[in-house]
Amino acid sequence: MSLQTIIVTNVLPSSKTAFAVLENSGEQVIIPPRVSQTVGLEIGDIVSAIIVPNINPPERDPSKPPVPWFAPTVVRVAEDMVSPDEVYEVLCAYEYPVTAEEAELPIMACQQAYQQGRIVKVVAMERPQTKPIIMWCSEVDKL
């Protein structure tokens, strides 16, 4: 099993059950409360996870398809060892929010810089059921 990048889209306040989407396909992933709490997941987090088919989807509205994937393991890992200061410097060159891909930065490095308060994260969704677009910028004044 290999780690896949997921983006957290919701964390239920009462149970801490989390939901995410696979970065490469936008398919939904459910993260159990014990995993979500241990990692301290928040909406917009980009993390790595082991993904397996969800064989026990909860009973819910039959008109909605069940969540197809389950993440029994979630980890925060540094990718390509780009420091938060380096991420900030790269983003200073842009006058507007950009995706990590546009800035040629590893997503995990951007997330780490954001969690340390060095940069700003922008999460945009065209509609509730669409994959979030994650963008980054060096200053909130550039939004």
Biotite code that builds the C-alpha atoms (Angstrom):
import biotite.structure as struc

atoms = struc.array([
    struc.Atom([0.000, 0.000, 0.000], chain_id="A", res_id=1, res_name="MET", atom_name="CA", element="C"),
    struc.Atom([1.253, 3.443, -0.858], chain_id="A", res_id=2, res_name="SER", atom_name="CA", element="C"),
    struc.Atom([0.406, 6.826, 0.565], chain_id="A", res_id=3, res_name="LEU", atom_name="CA", element="C"),
    struc.Atom([-1.926, 9.066, -1.418], chain_id="A", res_id=4, res_name="GLN", atom_name="CA", element="C"),
    struc.Atom([-2.449, 12.798, -1.020], chain_id="A", res_id=5, res_name="THR", atom_name="CA", element="C"),
    struc.Atom([-5.885, 13.802, 0.275], chain_id="A", res_id=6, res_name="ILE", atom_name="CA", element="C"),
    struc.Atom([-7.498, 17.165, 1.033], chain_id="A", res_id=7, res_name="ILE", atom_name="CA", element="C"),
    struc.Atom([-9.722, 17.396, 4.113], chain_id="A", res_id=8, res_name="VAL", atom_name="CA", element="C"),
    struc.Atom([-13.105, 18.902, 3.213], chain_id="A", res_id=9, res_name="THR", atom_name="CA", element="C"),
    struc.Atom([-15.050, 18.469, 6.467], chain_id="A", res_id=10, res_name="ASN", atom_name="CA", element="C"),
    struc.Atom([-14.572, 17.495, 10.097], chain_id="A", res_id=11, res_name="VAL", atom_name="CA", element="C"),
    struc.Atom([-17.735, 16.784, 12.089], chain_id="A", res_id=12, res_name="LEU", atom_name="CA", element="C"),
    struc.Atom([-17.471, 18.745, 15.355], chain_id="A", res_id=13, res_name="PRO", atom_name="CA", element="C"),
    struc.Atom([-19.358, 16.217, 17.478], chain_id="A", res_id=14, res_name="SER", atom_name="CA", element="C"),
    struc.Atom([-17.611, 13.005, 16.450], chain_id="A", res_id=15, res_name="SER", atom_name="CA", element="C"),
    struc.Atom([-14.415, 14.301, 14.745], chain_id="A", res_id=16, res_name="LYS", atom_name="CA", element="C"),
    struc.Atom([-15.141, 12.007, 11.796], chain_id="A", res_id=17, res_name="THR", atom_name="CA", element="C"),
    struc.Atom([-13.431, 13.643, 8.829], chain_id="A", res_id=18, res_name="ALA", atom_name="CA", element="C"),
    struc.Atom([-14.086, 13.625, 5.113], chain_id="A", res_id=19, res_name="PHE", atom_name="CA", element="C"),
    struc.Atom([-11.585, 14.305, 2.362], chain_id="A", res_id=20, res_name="ALA", atom_name="CA", element="C"),
    struc.Atom([-11.103, 14.012, -1.378], chain_id="A", res_id=21, res_name="VAL", atom_name="CA", element="C"),
    struc.Atom([-8.329, 12.269, -3.239], chain_id="A", res_id=22, res_name="LEU", atom_name="CA", element="C"),
    struc.Atom([-6.101, 14.916, -4.782], chain_id="A", res_id=23, res_name="GLU", atom_name="CA", element="C"),
    struc.Atom([-5.752, 13.078, -8.088], chain_id="A", res_id=24, res_name="ASN", atom_name="CA", element="C"),
    struc.Atom([-9.421, 12.127, -8.670], chain_id="A", res_id=25, res_name="SER", atom_name="CA", element="C"),
    struc.Atom([-11.645, 14.116, -6.310], chain_id="A", res_id=26, res_name="GLY", atom_name="CA", element="C"),
    struc.Atom([-13.240, 10.919, -4.984], chain_id="A", res_id=27, res_name="GLU", atom_name="CA", element="C"),
    struc.Atom([-14.483, 11.061, -1.388], chain_id="A", res_id=28, res_name="GLN", atom_name="CA", element="C"),
    struc.Atom([-12.636, 9.506, 1.542], chain_id="A", res_id=29, res_name="VAL", atom_name="CA", element="C"),
    struc.Atom([-13.900, 8.961, 5.092], chain_id="A", res_id=30, res_name="ILE", atom_name="CA", element="C"),
    struc.Atom([-11.445, 9.205, 7.999], chain_id="A", res_id=31, res_name="ILE", atom_name="CA", element="C"),
    struc.Atom([-12.461, 7.631, 11.314], chain_id="A", res_id=32, res_name="PRO", atom_name="CA", element="C"),
    struc.Atom([-12.601, 9.828, 14.436], chain_id="A", res_id=33, res_name="PRO", atom_name="CA", element="C"),
    struc.Atom([-9.655, 8.159, 16.198], chain_id="A", res_id=34, res_name="ARG", atom_name="CA", element="C"),
    struc.Atom([-7.412, 8.900, 13.202], chain_id="A", res_id=35, res_name="VAL", atom_name="CA", element="C"),
    struc.Atom([-8.772, 12.416, 12.678], chain_id="A", res_id=36, res_name="SER", atom_name="CA", element="C"),
    struc.Atom([-8.284, 13.328, 16.359], chain_id="A", res_id=37, res_name="GLN", atom_name="CA", element="C"),
    struc.Atom([-4.808, 11.802, 16.569], chain_id="A", res_id=38, res_name="THR", atom_name="CA", element="C"),
    struc.Atom([-3.542, 13.773, 13.566], chain_id="A", res_id=39, res_name="VAL", atom_name="CA", element="C"),
    struc.Atom([-5.535, 16.883, 14.513], chain_id="A", res_id=40, res_name="GLY", atom_name="CA", element="C"),
    struc.Atom([-7.191, 17.251, 11.123], chain_id="A", res_id=41, res_name="LEU", atom_name="CA", element="C"),
    struc.Atom([-8.816, 20.528, 10.093], chain_id="A", res_id=42, res_name="GLU", atom_name="CA", element="C"),
    struc.Atom([-10.733, 21.546, 6.987], chain_id="A", res_id=43, res_name="ILE", atom_name="CA", element="C"),
    struc.Atom([-8.294, 22.314, 4.187], chain_id="A", res_id=44, res_name="GLY", atom_name="CA", element="C"),
    struc.Atom([-5.455, 20.153, 5.518], chain_id="A", res_id=45, res_name="ASP", atom_name="CA", element="C"),
    struc.Atom([-3.477, 18.327, 2.859], chain_id="A", res_id=46, res_name="ILE", atom_name="CA", element="C"),
    struc.Atom([-2.087, 15.072, 4.213], chain_id="A", res_id=47, res_name="VAL", atom_name="CA", element="C"),
    struc.Atom([-0.948, 11.646, 3.073], chain_id="A", res_id=48, res_name="SER", atom_name="CA", element="C"),
    struc.Atom([-3.091, 8.593, 3.748], chain_id="A", res_id=49, res_name="ALA", atom_name="CA", element="C"),
    struc.Atom([-3.342, 4.908, 3.101], chain_id="A", res_id=50, res_name="ILE", atom_name="CA", element="C"),
    struc.Atom([-6.609, 4.456, 1.186], chain_id="A", res_id=51, res_name="ILE", atom_name="CA", element="C"),
    struc.Atom([-8.675, 1.255, 1.069], chain_id="A", res_id=52, res_name="VAL", atom_name="CA", element="C"),
    struc.Atom([-12.168, 0.552, -0.285], chain_id="A", res_id=53, res_name="PRO", atom_name="CA", element="C"),
    struc.Atom([-14.898, 1.506, 2.202], chain_id="A", res_id=54, res_name="ASN", atom_name="CA", element="C"),
    struc.Atom([-16.605, -1.849, 2.755], chain_id="A", res_id=55, res_name="ILE", atom_name="CA", element="C"),
    struc.Atom([-18.951, -0.586, 5.502], chain_id="A", res_id=56, res_name="ASN", atom_name="CA", element="C"),
    struc.Atom([-20.473, 2.694, 4.344], chain_id="A", res_id=57, res_name="PRO", atom_name="CA", element="C"),
    struc.Atom([-22.957, 4.063, 6.890], chain_id="A", res_id=58, res_name="PRO", atom_name="CA", element="C"),
    struc.Atom([-26.678, 3.992, 6.158], chain_id="A", res_id=59, res_name="GLU", atom_name="CA", element="C"),
    struc.Atom([-27.716, 7.336, 4.722], chain_id="A", res_id=60, res_name="ARG", atom_name="CA", element="C"),
    struc.Atom([-29.822, 8.943, 2.043], chain_id="A", res_id=61, res_name="ASP", atom_name="CA", element="C"),
    struc.Atom([-30.186, 6.273, -0.686], chain_id="A", res_id=62, res_name="PRO", atom_name="CA", element="C"),
    struc.Atom([-30.181, 8.965, -3.366], chain_id="A", res_id=63, res_name="SER", atom_name="CA", element="C"),
    struc.Atom([-26.551, 9.776, -2.496], chain_id="A", res_id=64, res_name="LYS", atom_name="CA", element="C"),
    struc.Atom([-23.782, 7.316, -3.347], chain_id="A", res_id=65, res_name="PRO", atom_name="CA", element="C"),
    struc.Atom([-21.746, 5.960, -0.427], chain_id="A", res_id=66, res_name="PRO", atom_name="CA", element="C"),
    struc.Atom([-18.249, 7.282, 0.279], chain_id="A", res_id=67, res_name="VAL", atom_name="CA", element="C"),
    struc.Atom([-16.064, 4.884, -1.760], chain_id="A", res_id=68, res_name="PRO", atom_name="CA", element="C"),
    struc.Atom([-12.783, 5.145, 0.189], chain_id="A", res_id=69, res_name="TRP", atom_name="CA", element="C"),
    struc.Atom([-11.662, 4.739, 3.805], chain_id="A", res_id=70, res_name="PHE", atom_name="CA", element="C"),
    struc.Atom([-8.411, 6.052, 5.335], chain_id="A", res_id=71, res_name="ALA", atom_name="CA", element="C"),
    struc.Atom([-7.273, 3.874, 8.251], chain_id="A", res_id=72, res_name="PRO", atom_name="CA", element="C"),
    struc.Atom([-3.931, 5.711, 8.417], chain_id="A", res_id=73, res_name="THR", atom_name="CA", element="C"),
    struc.Atom([-3.209, 9.414, 7.921], chain_id="A", res_id=74, res_name="VAL", atom_name="CA", element="C"),
    struc.Atom([0.194, 11.072, 8.289], chain_id="A", res_id=75, res_name="VAL", atom_name="CA", element="C"),
    struc.Atom([1.695, 14.491, 7.894], chain_id="A", res_id=76, res_name="ARG", atom_name="CA", element="C"),
    struc.Atom([4.961, 14.156, 5.975], chain_id="A", res_id=77, res_name="VAL", atom_name="CA", element="C"),
    struc.Atom([7.440, 16.702, 4.682], chain_id="A", res_id=78, res_name="ALA", atom_name="CA", element="C"),
    struc.Atom([7.919, 16.400, 0.940], chain_id="A", res_id=79, res_name="GLU", atom_name="CA", element="C"),
    struc.Atom([11.111, 17.419, -0.862], chain_id="A", res_id=80, res_name="ASP", atom_name="CA", element="C"),
    struc.Atom([12.384, 19.217, 2.279], chain_id="A", res_id=81, res_name="MET", atom_name="CA", element="C"),
    struc.Atom([11.467, 22.773, 1.236], chain_id="A", res_id=82, res_name="VAL", atom_name="CA", element="C"),
    struc.Atom([11.522, 25.001, 4.318], chain_id="A", res_id=83, res_name="SER", atom_name="CA", element="C"),
    struc.Atom([8.640, 27.326, 5.235], chain_id="A", res_id=84, res_name="PRO", atom_name="CA", element="C"),
    struc.Atom([10.954, 30.307, 4.652], chain_id="A", res_id=85, res_name="ASP", atom_name="CA", element="C"),
    struc.Atom([11.746, 29.066, 1.130], chain_id="A", res_id=86, res_name="GLU", atom_name="CA", element="C"),
    struc.Atom([8.031, 28.609, 0.414], chain_id="A", res_id=87, res_name="VAL", atom_name="CA", element="C"),
    struc.Atom([7.370, 32.166, 1.596], chain_id="A", res_id=88, res_name="TYR", atom_name="CA", element="C"),
    struc.Atom([10.145, 33.546, -0.627], chain_id="A", res_id=89, res_name="GLU", atom_name="CA", element="C"),
    struc.Atom([8.803, 31.758, -3.717], chain_id="A", res_id=90, res_name="VAL", atom_name="CA", element="C"),
    struc.Atom([5.258, 33.005, -3.059], chain_id="A", res_id=91, res_name="LEU", atom_name="CA", element="C"),
    struc.Atom([6.474, 36.597, -2.585], chain_id="A", res_id=92, res_name="CYS", atom_name="CA", element="C"),
    struc.Atom([7.155, 36.650, -6.330], chain_id="A", res_id=93, res_name="ALA", atom_name="CA", element="C"),
    struc.Atom([3.409, 36.347, -7.047], chain_id="A", res_id=94, res_name="TYR", atom_name="CA", element="C"),
    struc.Atom([0.915, 39.193, -6.638], chain_id="A", res_id=95, res_name="GLU", atom_name="CA", element="C"),
    struc.Atom([-2.054, 36.829, -6.285], chain_id="A", res_id=96, res_name="TYR", atom_name="CA", element="C"),
    struc.Atom([-2.809, 33.347, -4.864], chain_id="A", res_id=97, res_name="PRO", atom_name="CA", element="C"),
    struc.Atom([-1.410, 30.438, -6.886], chain_id="A", res_id=98, res_name="VAL", atom_name="CA", element="C"),
    struc.Atom([-1.604, 26.670, -6.704], chain_id="A", res_id=99, res_name="THR", atom_name="CA", element="C"),
    struc.Atom([1.420, 24.755, -5.456], chain_id="A", res_id=100, res_name="ALA", atom_name="CA", element="C"),
    struc.Atom([1.810, 23.378, -8.958], chain_id="A", res_id=101, res_name="GLU", atom_name="CA", element="C"),
    struc.Atom([1.925, 26.883, -10.488], chain_id="A", res_id=102, res_name="GLU", atom_name="CA", element="C"),
    struc.Atom([4.577, 27.920, -7.956], chain_id="A", res_id=103, res_name="ALA", atom_name="CA", element="C"),
    struc.Atom([6.422, 24.609, -8.484], chain_id="A", res_id=104, res_name="GLU", atom_name="CA", element="C"),
    struc.Atom([6.290, 23.853, -4.762], chain_id="A", res_id=105, res_name="LEU", atom_name="CA", element="C"),
    struc.Atom([5.457, 20.561, -3.033], chain_id="A", res_id=106, res_name="PRO", atom_name="CA", element="C"),
    struc.Atom([1.937, 20.673, -1.569], chain_id="A", res_id=107, res_name="ILE", atom_name="CA", element="C"),
    struc.Atom([3.173, 19.311, 1.755], chain_id="A", res_id=108, res_name="MET", atom_name="CA", element="C"),
    struc.Atom([5.778, 22.105, 2.005], chain_id="A", res_id=109, res_name="ALA", atom_name="CA", element="C"),
    struc.Atom([3.036, 24.696, 1.436], chain_id="A", res_id=110, res_name="CYS", atom_name="CA", element="C"),
    struc.Atom([0.859, 23.051, 4.089], chain_id="A", res_id=111, res_name="GLN", atom_name="CA", element="C"),
    struc.Atom([3.748, 23.037, 6.561], chain_id="A", res_id=112, res_name="GLN", atom_name="CA", element="C"),
    struc.Atom([4.481, 26.742, 5.886], chain_id="A", res_id=113, res_name="ALA", atom_name="CA", element="C"),
    struc.Atom([0.778, 27.510, 6.385], chain_id="A", res_id=114, res_name="TYR", atom_name="CA", element="C"),
    struc.Atom([0.629, 25.589, 9.681], chain_id="A", res_id=115, res_name="GLN", atom_name="CA", element="C"),
    struc.Atom([3.619, 27.595, 10.913], chain_id="A", res_id=116, res_name="GLN", atom_name="CA", element="C"),
    struc.Atom([1.846, 30.855, 10.018], chain_id="A", res_id=117, res_name="GLY", atom_name="CA", element="C"),
    struc.Atom([4.280, 31.850, 7.244], chain_id="A", res_id=118, res_name="ARG", atom_name="CA", element="C"),
    struc.Atom([1.817, 31.889, 4.321], chain_id="A", res_id=119, res_name="ILE", atom_name="CA", element="C"),
    struc.Atom([-1.919, 32.128, 3.586], chain_id="A", res_id=120, res_name="VAL", atom_name="CA", element="C"),
    struc.Atom([-4.065, 29.228, 2.347], chain_id="A", res_id=121, res_name="LYS", atom_name="CA", element="C"),
    struc.Atom([-7.078, 29.829, 0.099], chain_id="A", res_id=122, res_name="VAL", atom_name="CA", element="C"),
    struc.Atom([-9.638, 27.017, -0.332], chain_id="A", res_id=123, res_name="VAL", atom_name="CA", element="C"),
    struc.Atom([-12.105, 27.614, -3.167], chain_id="A", res_id=124, res_name="ALA", atom_name="CA", element="C"),
    struc.Atom([-14.929, 25.399, -4.401], chain_id="A", res_id=125, res_name="MET", atom_name="CA", element="C"),
    struc.Atom([-17.066, 26.087, -7.446], chain_id="A", res_id=126, res_name="GLU", atom_name="CA", element="C"),
    struc.Atom([-19.966, 24.096, -5.933], chain_id="A", res_id=127, res_name="ARG", atom_name="CA", element="C"),
    struc.Atom([-20.396, 22.009, -2.767], chain_id="A", res_id=128, res_name="PRO", atom_name="CA", element="C"),
    struc.Atom([-19.818, 18.729, -4.613], chain_id="A", res_id=129, res_name="GLN", atom_name="CA", element="C"),
    struc.Atom([-16.728, 19.833, -6.560], chain_id="A", res_id=130, res_name="THR", atom_name="CA", element="C"),
    struc.Atom([-13.113, 19.231, -5.704], chain_id="A", res_id=131, res_name="LYS", atom_name="CA", element="C"),
    struc.Atom([-11.618, 22.125, -3.713], chain_id="A", res_id=132, res_name="PRO", atom_name="CA", element="C"),
    struc.Atom([-8.959, 24.262, -5.335], chain_id="A", res_id=133, res_name="ILE", atom_name="CA", element="C"),
    struc.Atom([-6.157, 25.004, -2.884], chain_id="A", res_id=134, res_name="ILE", atom_name="CA", element="C"),
    struc.Atom([-4.126, 28.148, -3.519], chain_id="A", res_id=135, res_name="MET", atom_name="CA", element="C"),
    struc.Atom([-1.361, 29.830, -1.535], chain_id="A", res_id=136, res_name="TRP", atom_name="CA", element="C"),
    struc.Atom([0.001, 33.370, -1.179], chain_id="A", res_id=137, res_name="CYS", atom_name="CA", element="C"),
    struc.Atom([2.579, 35.125, 0.931], chain_id="A", res_id=138, res_name="SER", atom_name="CA", element="C"),
    struc.Atom([0.305, 37.812, 2.417], chain_id="A", res_id=139, res_name="GLU", atom_name="CA", element="C"),
    struc.Atom([-3.417, 38.126, 3.150], chain_id="A", res_id=140, res_name="VAL", atom_name="CA", element="C"),
    struc.Atom([-3.320, 41.538, 1.428], chain_id="A", res_id=141, res_name="ASP", atom_name="CA", element="C"),
    struc.Atom([-2.842, 39.733, -1.912], chain_id="A", res_id=142, res_name="LYS", atom_name="CA", element="C"),
    struc.Atom([-6.308, 38.164, -1.745], chain_id="A", res_id=143, res_name="LEU", atom_name="CA", element="C"),
])
